Amino acid sequence: MTYRPNTLLVNPTVTTNPRFPLALLNLAATLDRFGDSHIVDGNIDRDLVSATLAAAGKQHFDSVGIGIMGGPQVAPAIAVSKAIRERYPSMSIIWGGYFPTLYTDTTLAAPYVDYAVRGQGDESLVELVSALGRGGGDDALAKIGGVSWRRHGEIVHNPSRSFHRDDAALVLPYEKVGNPDKYLGKTFLGHRTAAHQASIGCRFRCTFCGVAAMFGGATSLPPTERLERELSYLKYELGADSILFYDHNFFDREKDMIPMLKIMAKLEMPWWCFARADALLNLSESTWELVRKSKLRMAYIGAESPSGAMLKEIRKGTRPDQTLAVAELCQRHGVIPEFSFMLAPPVNTEQETELTFEFIRELKRINPASEIITYIYTPLPEGSKHEKDRGKRESMPLLDVNGELVVFPSTPDEWTERKWVDYACHADAPWLTDKLRKRIYDFVTVLRCRFPTVQDQRAPHWAKRGMSAMASWRYRHRRYNHPWELNIANRFVQLRKPQITGA
């Protein structure tokens, strides 16, 4: 009889607004073809360690697989890994996702991690847990692509696995996460908004982006039959009325998008997605009509910088004039553009930041409905880039505020320090001075009070109107410094911050 490995999949806690753990659902769907799996979601089971140990105590598991984005997910991933190691020392602990892909050696520096799965992970994980379940030795492990491990104390990186397309027949096992109502939340899109990911990867190779580092410029759009089946299930079986698409880049080539837009126009579920300015500008009027019928409400567009030189340096592939043009285009077609910007780059830090402030003002002049998300520019270490890109365009050394070389953490535990969590979340950087940090905070405070986000479903309309009026004179006269009255008002109103809470 063929051995069927059993795998415990864990999603470390990261948010109080849980969405379907799509990565683990995809892994479970693949694993269940050859074995069995169980999911523990830390965004639902807030006592993640207890929930994981309880699940592990109910049945035998060959391995535990932990999916980690990085940032605030690292600390709970460490806690649950240490608990499993102590209670079940013979159970193999596997980390997968962005963090172990970008920081593989760092991951395997921890004694509580046995294996790191790099890249997409589904095929690699199936082969790995199967080999472990059969008691496979070093020779078997060495044949599994996309896996890193330790042999006689030395880290071994097996060859990377080629990017593969989605399986049209794959069905996500939503029943594994229990009552779906826990994952269908009220948003500006609807009363029961579901998260979904149709495609993975991105054709572009932005040097700051974890998607580029993980997928190396590869992308895969879903087969149309799978997209229609999954969205229909969410709408008609689970009662979802709107969709947050967590695709890395939803709008790719127009000819490939049309069949997907036709399906979404038929289902008529308001939606939000990631997009690029150049891709939206290249859409024909007939495709924009499909976009309108499909009920796209908001598109998150990475503007990043008003500097053409910087956009070229980071290989963004877009220009500042395209950002301005797409703001006007979205206004004409009834789509809210949500622009993200990276402030405080390590070179010309203050000058670039002030230029970005002015560019944001120009965007708001062109399209006042434009939403603005600001982050701190925190580039990836050279060793974290995709293997195709390492060493090709090596960036200047990163220096901290004292002129010292920035040294990145060498263990997962070091990545849990507040300064590195902030770095991973694009919230702070070692080269920021206290003065500039305060300047950015004050500008963002004035901006978000003057233009409260439409995504804020908690604050009453009268409160948002009042905050906007209070901030109007500061915004008009560029008096950003020390907005004490807005800080006091925010203690009571607590306006939503989409860059922290998500859509």
C-alpha positions as CSV (number, residue, x, y, z in Angstrom):
1,M,0.0,0.0,0.0
2,T,1.4,3.5,-1.0
3,Y,2.3,5.6,2.0
4,R,0.2,8.8,2.4
5,P,2.1,11.5,4.4
6,N,0.1,13.7,6.7
7,T,1.2,17.4,6.9
8,L,0.2,20.0,9.5
9,L,0.1,23.5,7.8
10,V,0.4,26.6,9.9
11,N,-0.4,30.2,9.0
12,P,1.3,32.4,11.7
13,T,-0.7,35.3,13.1
14,V,-0.4,38.6,11.3
15,T,-3.7,40.4,11.3
16,T,-7.0,40.9,13.1
17,N,-8.9,41.1,9.8
18,P,-8.5,37.4,8.7
19,R,-8.7,36.5,5.0
20,F,-8.7,33.0,3.5
21,P,-5.1,31.6,3.9
22,L,-4.9,31.2,0.2
23,A,-1.3,29.9,0.1
24,L,-2.0,27.1,2.6
25,L,-5.3,26.2,0.8
26,N,-3.3,25.8,-2.5
27,L,-0.7,23.7,-0.7
28,A,-3.4,21.6,1.0
29,A,-5.1,21.0,-2.4
30,T,-1.9,19.6,-3.8
31,L,-0.9,17.7,-0.7
32,D,-4.2,16.0,-0.5
33,R,-3.7,14.3,-3.9
34,F,-0.9,12.3,-2.4
35,G,-1.7,12.4,1.3
36,D,-3.6,14.4,3.9
37,S,-3.3,17.8,5.5
38,H,-4.7,19.9,8.3
39,I,-4.6,23.8,8.5
40,V,-4.2,25.9,11.6
41,D,-4.7,29.6,10.9
42,G,-3.2,31.9,13.5
43,N,-5.4,34.8,12.3
44,I,-8.4,32.8,13.6
45,D,-6.8,30.7,16.4
46,R,-5.2,33.6,18.2
47,D,-3.3,31.4,20.6
48,L,-1.4,29.9,17.8
49,V,1.0,27.7,19.8
50,S,-1.8,26.1,21.8
51,A,-3.9,25.5,18.7
52,T,-1.0,24.0,16.8
53,L,0.0,21.7,19.7
54,A,-3.6,20.6,20.1
55,A,-3.9,19.7,16.4
56,A,-0.6,17.8,16.6
57,G,-1.8,15.9,19.6
58,K,-5.0,14.6,17.9
59,Q,-3.3,12.7,15.1
60,H,0.0,11.7,13.7
61,F,1.7,14.2,11.4
62,D,4.9,13.5,9.5
63,S,5.8,17.2,9.1
64,V,4.7,20.7,9.9
65,G,4.8,23.3,7.2
66,I,4.8,26.9,8.2
67,G,4.2,29.7,5.6
68,I,5.9,33.0,6.4
69,M,5.7,36.3,4.7
70,G,8.2,38.0,7.0
71,G,7.8,41.0,9.2
72,P,5.4,40.4,12.1
73,Q,4.8,36.8,11.0
74,V,8.4,35.8,12.0
75,A,7.9,35.9,15.8
76,P,4.8,33.7,15.9
77,A,6.5,31.3,13.4
78,I,9.5,31.0,15.7
79,A,7.2,30.5,18.8
80,V,5.3,27.7,17.1
81,S,8.4,26.1,15.7
82,K,10.1,26.0,19.1
83,A,7.0,24.6,20.7
84,I,6.8,21.8,18.1
85,R,10.5,21.0,18.5
86,E,10.1,20.7,22.2
87,R,6.9,18.6,22.3
88,Y,7.5,16.6,19.1
89,P,11.3,16.5,18.5
90,S,11.1,13.9,15.7
91,M,8.6,16.0,13.6
92,S,10.2,17.7,10.7
93,I,9.7,21.5,10.6
94,I,9.5,23.1,7.2
95,W,9.4,26.8,6.5
96,G,8.1,28.1,3.1
97,G,7.1,31.4,1.6
98,Y,8.7,34.8,1.0
99,F,10.9,34.8,4.2
100,P,12.7,31.5,3.7
101,T,13.0,32.2,-0.1
102,L,14.6,35.6,0.4
103,Y,16.6,34.7,3.5
104,T,17.3,31.0,3.1
105,D,20.6,30.8,5.0
106,T,19.2,33.0,7.7
107,T,16.2,30.6,8.1
108,L,18.4,27.5,8.3
109,A,20.7,29.2,10.9
110,A,17.8,28.4,13.4
111,P,17.9,25.0,15.1
112,Y,14.1,24.8,15.0
113,V,13.9,24.8,11.2
114,D,14.9,21.6,9.4
115,Y,14.0,22.5,5.7
116,A,13.4,25.7,3.7
117,V,11.2,25.5,0.6
118,R,12.0,28.2,-1.9
119,G,9.8,29.7,-4.6
120,Q,6.3,28.4,-5.4
121,G,6.6,25.5,-3.1
122,D,3.7,23.2,-3.8
123,E,5.5,20.6,-5.9
124,S,8.6,20.8,-3.7
125,L,6.6,20.4,-0.5
126,V,4.8,17.3,-1.8
127,E,8.1,15.6,-2.8
128,L,9.7,16.6,0.5
129,V,7.0,15.3,2.9
130,S,6.7,12.2,0.8
131,A,10.5,11.5,1.0
132,L,10.4,12.3,4.8
133,G,7.4,10.0,5.3
134,R,9.3,7.1,3.6
135,G,12.4,7.8,5.8
136,G,14.3,9.1,2.8
137,G,18.0,9.7,3.3
138,D,20.3,12.4,1.9
139,D,20.3,11.0,-1.6
140,A,16.5,11.3,-1.8
141,L,16.5,14.8,-0.3
142,A,19.2,16.0,-2.7
143,K,16.9,15.2,-5.7
144,I,14.1,17.6,-4.6
145,G,14.2,20.9,-6.4
146,G,13.6,24.1,-4.6
147,V,14.6,22.8,-1.2
148,S,17.4,23.9,1.2
149,W,18.5,21.7,4.1
150,R,21.4,20.7,6.3
151,R,23.7,17.8,5.6
152,H,26.3,17.1,8.3
153,G,25.8,20.6,9.6
154,E,26.4,22.3,6.3
155,I,23.6,24.1,4.4
156,V,22.7,22.5,1.1
157,H,20.8,24.4,-1.6
158,N,19.2,22.1,-4.1
159,P,18.8,23.5,-7.6
160,S,15.8,25.8,-8.0
161,R,12.6,24.4,-9.4
162,S,11.3,25.9,-12.7
163,F,8.2,28.1,-12.5
164,H,5.1,26.1,-13.3
165,R,1.6,27.1,-14.4
166,D,-1.5,26.6,-12.4
167,D,-3.5,23.4,-12.6
168,A,-6.9,24.1,-14.0
169,A,-8.4,21.2,-12.1
170,L,-7.1,22.2,-8.7
171,V,-10.0,22.8,-6.2
172,L,-9.2,24.8,-3.0
173,P,-10.4,22.9,0.1
174,Y,-12.2,25.7,1.8
175,E,-13.8,23.2,4.2
176,K,-10.4,22.8,5.9
177,V,-10.7,26.3,7.5
178,G,-14.1,25.8,9.0
179,N,-16.9,28.4,8.9
180,P,-16.2,30.7,5.9
181,D,-18.1,33.6,7.6
182,K,-14.9,34.2,9.7
183,Y,-13.2,35.2,6.5
184,L,-15.9,37.3,4.8
185,G,-15.6,40.8,6.2
186,K,-17.3,44.1,5.6
187,T,-15.3,46.5,3.4
188,F,-15.9,49.4,1.2
189,L,-16.6,46.9,-1.6
190,G,-19.4,45.0,0.1
191,H,-20.7,43.3,3.3
192,R,-19.1,39.9,2.6
193,T,-15.8,40.5,0.9
194,A,-13.6,37.5,0.1
195,A,-9.9,37.4,-0.7
196,H,-8.8,35.5,-3.8
197,Q,-5.7,35.1,-5.8
198,A,-6.2,34.3,-9.5
199,S,-2.6,34.7,-10.9
200,I,0.8,34.5,-9.4
201,G,4.1,36.2,-10.2
202,C,4.9,39.3,-12.2
203,R,6.7,39.8,-15.5
204,F,8.6,42.8,-14.2
205,R,11.8,42.7,-12.2
206,C,11.7,45.6,-9.7
207,T,14.8,45.4,-7.6
208,F,12.9,46.3,-4.3
209,C,10.1,43.7,-4.8
210,G,9.8,40.4,-3.0
211,V,7.7,39.1,-5.8
212,A,10.5,39.6,-8.3
213,A,12.9,38.0,-5.9
214,M,10.7,35.0,-5.5
215,F,9.5,34.4,-9.0
216,G,12.2,36.0,-11.2
217,G,10.0,37.7,-13.7
218,A,7.7,34.7,-14.3
219,T,3.9,34.9,-14.1
220,S,0.9,32.7,-14.6
221,L,-2.7,33.7,-15.3
222,P,-5.4,31.3,-14.3
223,P,-7.2,29.1,-16.7
224,T,-10.6,30.9,-17.3
225,E,-12.6,27.8,-16.3
226,R,-10.8,27.7,-13.0
227,L,-11.4,31.4,-12.3
228,E,-15.1,31.1,-13.1
229,R,-15.5,28.0,-11.0
230,E,-13.7,29.6,-8.0
231,L,-15.5,32.9,-8.1
232,S,-18.8,31.2,-8.6
233,Y,-18.2,29.1,-5.6
234,L,-17.3,32.2,-3.5
235,K,-20.5,34.0,-4.7
236,Y,-23.1,31.3,-4.8
237,E,-21.9,28.8,-2.2
238,L,-20.2,31.0,0.4
239,G,-22.3,34.1,-0.2
240,A,-19.4,36.5,-1.0
241,D,-20.5,39.7,-2.6
242,S,-17.1,41.3,-3.5
243,I,-13.5,40.3,-4.0
244,L,-10.1,41.5,-3.0
245,F,-7.7,40.1,-5.6
246,Y,-4.3,39.5,-4.0
247,D,-2.7,38.8,-7.4
248,H,0.8,40.2,-7.6
249,N,-0.1,42.1,-10.8
250,F,-3.7,41.5,-11.9
251,F,-3.5,43.5,-15.2
252,D,-1.0,41.9,-17.5
253,R,-1.3,41.8,-21.3
254,E,-4.7,43.0,-22.5
255,K,-5.4,40.0,-24.7
256,D,-5.0,37.7,-21.7
257,M,-7.1,39.9,-19.5
258,I,-10.2,40.1,-21.7
259,P,-11.4,36.5,-21.0
260,M,-11.0,37.0,-17.3
261,L,-12.8,40.4,-17.4
262,K,-15.7,38.8,-19.3
263,I,-16.2,36.2,-16.5
264,M,-16.1,38.9,-13.8
265,A,-18.5,41.1,-15.8
266,K,-20.9,38.2,-15.8
267,L,-20.6,37.7,-12.0
268,E,-20.8,41.4,-11.2
269,M,-18.9,41.3,-7.9
270,P,-17.2,44.7,-7.0
271,W,-13.4,44.2,-6.7
272,W,-10.0,45.6,-5.8
273,C,-6.7,44.6,-7.3
274,F,-3.0,45.4,-7.9
275,A,-2.2,47.0,-11.2
276,R,0.4,48.9,-13.1
277,A,0.0,52.4,-14.6
278,D,1.4,51.4,-18.0
279,A,-0.9,48.4,-18.3
280,L,-4.0,50.4,-17.5
281,L,-3.0,53.1,-20.0
282,N,-2.6,50.5,-22.7
283,L,-6.1,49.2,-22.4
284,S,-8.5,49.9,-25.3
285,E,-11.8,51.6,-24.8
286,S,-13.6,48.3,-25.4
287,T,-11.6,46.7,-22.6
288,W,-12.3,49.6,-20.3
289,E,-16.0,49.0,-20.9
290,L,-15.5,45.4,-19.7
291,V,-13.7,46.8,-16.7
292,R,-16.7,48.9,-15.9
293,K,-19.1,46.0,-16.3
294,S,-16.9,43.9,-14.1
295,K,-17.3,46.5,-11.3
296,L,-13.7,47.3,-10.6
297,R,-13.8,49.8,-7.8
298,M,-10.2,50.4,-6.9
299,A,-6.8,49.6,-8.3
300,Y,-3.6,49.7,-6.2
301,I,-0.9,51.2,-8.4
302,G,2.8,51.3,-7.5
303,A,3.8,54.8,-8.4
304,E,6.9,54.5,-6.1
305,S,8.6,57.8,-7.0
306,P,8.3,61.1,-9.0
307,S,11.8,60.6,-10.2
308,G,12.3,59.0,-13.6
309,A,16.0,58.3,-12.7
310,M,15.0,56.4,-9.5
311,L,12.2,54.5,-11.4
312,K,14.9,53.4,-13.9
313,E,17.3,52.5,-11.1
314,I,14.8,50.2,-9.4
315,R,13.7,48.7,-12.8
316,K,10.1,49.8,-12.3
317,G,9.5,50.1,-16.0
318,T,7.1,53.0,-15.7
319,R,7.5,56.8,-15.8
320,P,6.1,59.7,-13.6
321,D,4.0,61.1,-16.5
322,Q,2.3,57.7,-16.7
323,T,1.3,58.0,-13.1
324,L,-0.3,61.4,-13.7
325,A,-2.0,60.1,-16.8
326,V,-3.5,57.1,-15.2
327,A,-4.9,59.2,-12.4
328,E,-6.9,61.1,-14.9
329,L,-7.8,58.0,-16.8
330,C,-9.2,56.2,-13.7
331,Q,-11.2,59.3,-12.9
332,R,-12.9,59.1,-16.4
333,H,-13.7,55.4,-16.0
334,G,-15.0,55.6,-12.4
335,V,-12.1,53.6,-10.8
336,I,-10.3,54.9,-7.7
337,P,-6.6,54.7,-8.1
338,E,-4.7,53.8,-4.9
339,F,-1.1,55.0,-5.4
340,S,1.7,53.8,-3.3
341,F,5.0,55.7,-2.9
342,M,8.3,54.8,-1.4
343,L,9.7,57.7,0.7
344,A,13.2,58.4,2.0
345,P,15.5,56.4,-0.4
346,P,19.0,56.0,0.9
347,V,20.4,58.5,-1.6
348,N,19.2,62.1,-1.7
349,T,16.9,61.1,1.1
350,E,15.4,64.4,2.1
351,Q,15.2,65.9,-1.4
352,E,13.5,62.9,-2.9
353,T,11.0,62.8,0.0
354,E,10.0,66.5,-0.5
355,L,9.7,66.0,-4.3
356,T,7.4,63.1,-3.6
357,F,5.2,65.2,-1.3
358,E,4.7,67.7,-4.1
359,F,4.0,65.0,-6.7
360,I,1.3,63.6,-4.4
361,R,-0.3,67.0,-4.2
362,E,-0.3,67.1,-8.0
363,L,-2.0,63.7,-8.2
364,K,-4.7,64.9,-5.7
365,R,-5.1,68.0,-7.9
366,I,-5.7,65.9,-11.0
367,N,-7.9,63.4,-9.3
368,P,-9.0,64.3,-5.7
369,A,-10.4,60.8,-5.3
370,S,-6.9,59.3,-5.6
371,E,-5.9,57.3,-2.5
372,I,-2.3,57.6,-1.3
373,I,-0.3,54.9,0.5
374,T,3.2,55.8,1.7
375,Y,6.0,53.5,2.7
376,I,9.7,53.9,3.5
377,Y,11.9,52.6,0.7
378,T,13.7,49.5,2.1
379,P,15.6,47.7,-0.6
380,L,16.3,44.0,-0.5
381,P,19.8,42.9,0.4
382,E,21.8,41.8,-2.6
383,G,21.7,38.1,-1.5
384,S,17.9,38.1,-1.3
385,K,17.4,39.0,-5.0
386,H,16.4,36.2,-7.4
387,E,19.4,34.1,-8.5
388,K,19.1,35.5,-12.1
389,D,19.5,39.1,-10.8
390,R,22.2,38.7,-8.2
391,G,25.3,40.7,-9.0
392,K,24.0,42.1,-12.3
393,R,23.2,45.6,-11.0
394,E,24.7,45.6,-7.6
395,S,23.4,48.6,-5.6
396,M,25.5,51.0,-3.6
397,P,26.2,49.9,0.0
398,L,23.5,50.9,2.4
399,L,24.7,53.2,5.2
400,D,22.9,54.0,8.4
401,V,22.3,57.5,9.8
402,N,25.8,57.4,11.3
403,G,27.5,56.4,8.0
404,E,28.0,52.8,9.1
405,L,27.4,49.9,6.8
406,V,23.9,48.4,7.3
407,V,24.3,44.8,8.4
408,F,21.2,42.6,8.0
409,P,20.1,40.0,10.5
410,S,21.7,36.5,10.3
411,T,19.0,34.6,12.2
412,P,15.2,34.6,12.3
413,D,15.3,35.8,15.9
414,E,17.2,38.9,14.9
415,W,14.5,39.7,12.3
416,T,11.9,39.9,15.2
417,E,13.7,43.0,16.6
418,R,11.4,46.1,16.2
419,K,13.8,47.9,13.8
420,W,13.9,44.9,11.4
421,V,10.2,44.3,11.6
422,D,9.7,47.9,10.6
423,Y,12.3,47.5,7.8
424,A,10.5,44.5,6.4
425,C,7.1,46.3,6.6
426,H,8.6,49.4,4.9
427,A,7.9,51.5,8.0
428,D,11.4,52.7,8.9
429,A,15.0,52.5,7.7
430,P,18.4,52.8,9.4
431,W,19.3,56.0,7.3
432,L,16.3,58.0,8.5
433,T,17.1,60.9,10.8
434,D,14.6,61.7,13.6
435,K,13.9,65.0,11.9
436,L,12.9,63.4,8.6
437,R,11.0,60.6,10.3
438,K,8.9,63.3,12.1
439,R,8.5,65.2,8.8
440,I,7.1,62.2,7.1
441,Y,4.8,61.4,10.0
442,D,3.4,64.9,10.0
443,F,2.9,65.1,6.3
444,V,1.0,61.7,6.2
445,T,-1.1,62.8,9.2
446,V,-2.2,66.0,7.4
447,L,-2.8,64.1,4.2
448,R,-4.9,61.3,5.5
449,C,-7.0,63.7,7.7
450,R,-7.5,66.1,4.7
451,F,-8.5,63.1,2.5
452,P,-9.9,60.2,4.7
453,T,-9.9,57.0,2.8
454,V,-13.1,55.6,1.4
455,Q,-12.0,52.3,2.8
456,D,-12.7,53.5,6.3
457,Q,-16.0,51.8,7.2
458,R,-15.7,52.4,10.9
459,A,-15.4,56.2,11.4
460,P,-18.7,58.0,10.9
461,H,-19.1,60.4,8.0
462,W,-19.5,63.4,10.2
463,A,-16.2,62.6,11.9
464,K,-14.4,62.2,8.6
465,R,-15.8,65.5,7.3
466,G,-14.8,67.2,10.5
467,M,-11.2,65.9,10.2
468,S,-11.0,67.0,6.6
469,A,-12.1,70.5,7.5
470,M,-9.6,70.7,10.4
471,A,-6.7,69.6,8.1
472,S,-7.7,71.8,5.1
473,W,-5.7,74.9,6.1
474,R,-2.6,72.9,6.9
475,Y,-2.8,71.1,3.6
476,R,-3.5,74.3,1.6
477,H,-0.6,76.2,3.1
478,R,1.8,73.2,3.4
479,R,1.9,73.6,7.2
480,Y,2.6,70.0,8.0
481,N,4.8,70.5,11.0
482,H,3.4,69.6,14.5
483,P,-0.3,68.9,13.6
484,W,-1.1,68.7,17.3
485,E,-4.8,69.2,16.9
486,L,-5.1,66.4,14.3
487,N,-3.1,64.1,16.5
488,I,-5.6,64.8,19.4
489,A,-8.6,64.3,17.1
490,N,-7.2,61.0,15.9
491,R,-7.2,59.6,19.4
492,F,-11.0,59.8,19.2
493,V,-11.8,59.2,15.6
494,Q,-8.9,56.8,14.7
495,L,-9.0,57.0,11.0
496,R,-8.2,53.9,9.0
497,K,-4.6,53.4,7.7
498,P,-4.8,51.1,4.7
499,Q,-1.0,50.5,4.6
500,I,-1.4,48.9,8.0
501,T,-4.9,47.4,8.0
502,G,-5.1,46.5,4.4
503,A,-8.1,47.0,2.1
